[in-house]
Amino acid sequence: MAKKAVATFSGDRAAKRNLVKCIRMEKSERTGAYVFKEDFVATEKTKEYFQNK
């Protein structure tokens, strides 16, 4: 039987509710291919995350 993979955060439960998974597409300077960067960011800082490169 296959095992189910479950992702969990470490830390306080109240802090977990304020996190958002942001995925940003960037072009690699070395190969020219597009690369996806994934980060967990606080809900209030999502606009700042996408404005900064």
C-alpha positions as a Python dict, from the first residue, in 0.01 Angstrom:
ca = {
    (1, 'M'): (0, 0, 0),
    (2, 'A'): (113, 354, -69),
    (3, 'K'): (193, 587, 215),
    (4, 'K'): (31, 928, 233),
    (5, 'A'): (271, 1221, 263),
    (6, 'V'): (153, 1495, 495),
    (7, 'A'): (325, 1833, 518),
    (8, 'T'): (325, 1999, 857),
    (9, 'F'): (453, 2328, 992),
    (10, 'S'): (650, 2352, 1312),
    (11, 'G'): (557, 2614, 1566),
    (12, 'D'): (253, 2777, 1718),
    (13, 'R'): (-90, 2703, 1567),
    (14, 'A'): (-191, 3072, 1567),
    (15, 'A'): (119, 3163, 1367),
    (16, 'K'): (42, 2893, 1106),
    (17, 'R'): (-287, 3054, 1011),
    (18, 'N'): (-108, 3371, 901),
    (19, 'L'): (119, 3200, 648),
    (20, 'V'): (58, 3176, 275),
    (21, 'K'): (249, 2967, 23),
    (22, 'C'): (373, 3200, -252),
    (23, 'I'): (506, 3070, -582),
    (24, 'R'): (706, 3310, -798),
    (25, 'M'): (832, 3240, -1149),
    (26, 'E'): (1184, 3365, -1222),
    (27, 'K'): (1403, 3336, -1528),
    (28, 'S'): (1738, 3169, -1465),
    (29, 'E'): (2035, 3379, -1572),
    (30, 'R'): (2251, 3074, -1637),
    (31, 'T'): (2019, 2864, -1856),
    (32, 'G'): (1743, 3108, -1953),
    (33, 'A'): (1479, 2860, -1837),
    (34, 'Y'): (1202, 2956, -1597),
    (35, 'V'): (1236, 2841, -1236),
    (36, 'F'): (963, 2839, -971),
    (37, 'K'): (1052, 2969, -624),
    (38, 'E'): (822, 2861, -341),
    (39, 'D'): (820, 3025, 2),
    (40, 'F'): (590, 3051, 302),
    (41, 'V'): (526, 3420, 369),
    (42, 'A'): (319, 3605, 626),
    (43, 'T'): (-18, 3715, 485),
    (44, 'E'): (62, 4083, 537),
    (45, 'K'): (389, 4061, 341),
    (46, 'T'): (269, 3893, 22),
    (47, 'K'): (274, 4211, -188),
    (48, 'E'): (629, 4287, -73),
    (49, 'Y'): (737, 3933, -162),
    (50, 'F'): (617, 3964, -521),
    (51, 'Q'): (756, 4317, -566),
    (52, 'N'): (1109, 4216, -458),
    (53, 'K'): (1320, 4001, -684),
}
